[in-house]
Amino acid sequence: MTYVYTRMTSPVGTLKLVASERGLAAIVWADEDPARVRLGPATEDRAHPLLREAQRQLAEYFRGERRTFALQLDFVGTAFQKKVWRELLRIPYGQTQSYSAIAGRLGNAGASRAVGAANGKNPIAIVAPCHRLIGASGALRGYAGGLAAKRRLLELEGNGDALAAPPRRGPQALGASSAAGSDSVACRPPKRRSRR
C-alpha cells in the first residue's frame, strides 16, 4: 500500500493527514507515538487532492462551519476495531457516548474496555470522532492528542456542559448499529433501514 501525507495546523495542534489510494487513512497528532497507528512509510504530498479536501473540511469544522465530513475513509485495523470505528461515525456532532453504550450496540455490553482499546487505536481522529467517547460517569478518558485537545474539541462542538453530565446510553441514543462493510467507508452515518 502506498501512503502520502501532509501536515496542517489546527486549534488542537499540528495534525498529520495520511491518505492511501482508497481514502483517508489517518489523522494523527504530529508529536504522538508513531507506534499507535502503523500504516507503513508515507511520502509528503501537499497537493494530493484527497488531503487538500480533508484539510478544507477540517478547517471548516474548526471554524464551526461543518458538522459532518464527506470523505472516503480507509480504516486499517482488526475487524473488531473497524466495527468500533464505524460506530464512532454514528455519534452525532455535539453529543457524547459511553464506551459501554458502544459495546452494547456491538452486542457485548461487557466489552467496554475492548471498545476503549479500539478507540485508542482509531487512526482517523476528529473525522471518526473518538473524542466523543467518554466514561459512563461523564469523565474524560484517554485521548491520543491529550485530554486538553479532547476537551477543546467537545467545547468546539458546543458540548462543554456534557462533560459534567453522564452520556446518553442505550440503543435509543444512536439507533441500530451499522452493518459491516468494506474496509473503505464513506464518512457518513449509514441510513436507517425501515423495520417491517
N, C-alpha and C positions, 0 to 999 in steps of 0.2 A: 504494500500500500504506500502511496506517495502522499506526503503531507506538506502543506505550505502554511506559513503563519505570518501574522503581523501583530503589532502592539498598538494599544490605544490608551490614552489617559482617561480616567473617569473619576467621579466623586468618591469612589471607594478604592482608588489606587490604580496602578498600571495593570492592564489586562493583556494577556496574550491570547489571541484568537487563532485557532488552528482548523484547517479545512482539509478534507480528502476530496477525491473526485466524486464521492457520494453525498457529501454535505458537510455542515459544520460539525467538527469532531470534538472541539474543546474550547472552553473559555476558562482560563486559569489565571491566577494571580502571578505576576512576573517573578515574585520572590518566594513562591511556595515550593515545597519539596517536590522535585520532579518525579519521584517515585509514586506519588499519589495517583497521577494519570500517566499511564505509559502507552504511548502511541507509536514510538519509533522516531527516527530522525525527520526533521522538517526543514524546509528551505524558506527563507524570508521572501515574501512576495506581497509588497504593499499595494499592488494594483490588481490582485486577484478579485474577480467580480463578486464572489460569494463573501469574501472577507470584507470588501468595501460595503456590501449591502448589510452585513452584520454590524459593522461599525455605525452605519447610518441609523439602523433601527435601535441599537443600544444608545446612541446619542439622543434619539427621540425619547426613549424610555427615561433616561436620566434627566431630561428636561420636563418630564411629566406629560409628554405628548403621546405616549404609546403605552398601552396596557397589555397587548398580546404581540407575539412575534410571528412573522410569516417567513420562516427559514427552513430549508431542508436540513434535517439533523442526521448525523451518522454516529449513533451510540456504539461504543466499543466496550464490551463488558460481558459478564456472565448472563445467562438467561434470567436469573432472579434479579440481578442489578437492573437489567433493561426493563423489567416489569415495574420495579420501583421508580425508575426514572420516567417511565410513561405516566405513572400516577402523579408525579410531580407536575407534569404538564396540565393536569386537570385541576390543580389548585388555583382558584381564581385570584386575580390581581387584588391586593388589599386584604386577603384573607390568609389565615394560617390553619395548619392541620397538625395533629399529633402523629408521632411515629406509630402509635398503636392504632390509630384510625386507618392509616395506610395499610398496616399489617392486616387489619380486619378486612379491608376491601380486597386484599390479595388472598383471602381465605384462611389466614392463620393469625388469629388475634394475638397469639403469644409470641409472634416473631418481631416485636418492636425493636429489639436490639439488632436483629439482622437487617431490618429496614434502615436503622441508623447507620449501620456499617456500609450498606449500599449507598445511602445518601451521602456519606462521607467520601465515596469514590465517584460521585457524579462528575463527569468530565465537562459538562456544559453548564457551568454556573450562570446564574441570573436568568438565562433563557429557559432552562429547565430549573425552575425556581426552588432549589434546595433550601434557600434562605427562609422559605415559608413553612418549613417544618420546625416545630418547637416541642418541648416536653409537654407531657399531659398536664403538668401543673401550670403551664404557660411560660415556664422558664426557657430562656435561650440556651441551646446546647451548641456543641462544637460547630465550627464553620471554617472551611479552608482559608477563607480570606480574613478570618478573625471575627470575634463577636462584635467588635465595633462596626465592621463592614455589614454584618448581618443586621444589626440594629439600624444602621443607616438605610439599608435597602427597605426594611419594613417601614421605617418612618417616611421614606420617599413615596411609598405606596399608600400612605395615609393610615398606616396600621400601628402607629405608636401606642395607642390605647390598648390594643390587643396584647401587648407584651405583658400586661398585668392581669389579663383575663385568660381563663382556660380556652384552648382552641375548640372549635366545633368538632364534634365526634360523630362517628357512625356513618353509615352509607348515605343518609339523607344530606350530608354535608357536600358531597360531590356527585352523587348518582352512582350508577353501576360502574364497575371497573372496565377499562378498555380491553378489547380483545388483543391478543398477541399479534404483532405484525412483523414486518421485516425489520432488519437492523437499522434501516434508514427510514426515518419517520418525519412527517411534516410537523412543525411546531405549532400545532393547533389541537385542542382537546377533541377527541373523537365525538361525532354527533351521536346523540342518544337514539337508540333504536326503540321504536314503539313496541310495547309488550302486548301480546294478544292472548 
